Amino acid sequence: MNLSWLIGLYKSFPDKAHFFNAYFTKLAGTEELRKQIETGKTEAEIRQSWAVGLNKYKTMRHKYLLYQ
């Protein structure tokens, strides 16, 4: 996912109150991404916030892998 495009669009959008809608939240899964963009977090900061969950998922999925 190219977050820089999304962040850039949000920054240049004139009516920020209407940029995000319920469908965006549904696609993102939670409101966290929307809140991070609204507060001005950078792409690197947003990706860093995903690290803990991704590592947890990688550990969990390891036992289901058929091949190394």
C-alpha positions as CSV (number, residue, x, y, z in Angstrom):
1,M,0.0,0.0,0.0
2,N,1.4,3.4,-0.9
3,L,0.6,5.5,2.1
4,S,2.5,8.5,0.7
5,W,-0.3,9.0,-1.9
6,L,-3.0,8.7,0.7
7,I,-1.3,11.2,3.0
8,G,-0.6,13.6,0.1
9,L,-4.2,13.5,-1.0
10,Y,-5.4,14.2,2.5
11,K,-3.1,17.1,2.9
12,S,-4.2,18.7,-0.4
13,F,-7.9,18.0,0.0
14,P,-9.7,21.2,0.8
15,D,-12.5,19.8,3.0
16,K,-10.7,17.6,5.4
17,A,-13.9,16.9,7.4
18,H,-15.3,15.0,4.4
19,F,-12.2,13.2,3.2
20,F,-12.7,10.0,5.1
21,N,-16.0,8.1,5.2
22,A,-17.3,4.9,6.8
23,Y,-16.2,2.8,3.8
24,F,-12.6,3.8,4.3
25,T,-12.8,2.7,7.9
26,K,-14.3,-0.6,6.8
27,L,-11.5,-1.2,4.3
28,A,-8.8,-0.2,6.8
29,G,-10.4,-2.4,9.5
30,T,-10.2,0.2,12.3
31,E,-10.2,3.9,12.7
32,E,-6.5,3.9,13.7
33,L,-5.2,4.7,10.2
34,R,-7.6,7.6,9.8
35,K,-6.6,9.0,13.1
36,Q,-2.9,8.7,12.3
37,I,-3.3,10.5,9.0
38,E,-5.4,13.2,10.6
39,T,-2.8,13.8,13.3
40,G,-0.1,14.2,10.7
41,K,1.9,11.0,11.3
42,T,4.4,10.2,8.6
43,E,4.4,7.1,6.5
44,A,7.3,5.7,8.4
45,E,5.6,6.3,11.8
46,I,2.4,4.6,10.5
47,R,4.3,1.6,9.3
48,Q,6.2,1.4,12.5
49,S,2.9,1.2,14.4
50,W,2.1,-1.9,12.4
51,A,5.3,-3.7,13.4
52,V,4.1,-5.3,16.6
53,G,1.0,-6.8,15.1
54,L,2.8,-8.0,12.0
55,N,5.5,-9.7,14.1
56,K,2.8,-11.3,16.2
57,Y,1.0,-12.6,13.1
58,K,4.3,-13.9,11.6
59,T,5.0,-15.9,14.7
60,M,1.4,-17.3,14.8
61,R,1.4,-18.3,11.1
62,H,4.7,-20.1,11.4
63,K,3.2,-23.3,12.8
64,Y,0.8,-23.5,9.8
65,L,3.4,-23.2,7.1
66,L,3.9,-26.4,5.1
67,Y,7.4,-25.3,3.7
68,Q,10.1,-23.2,5.2
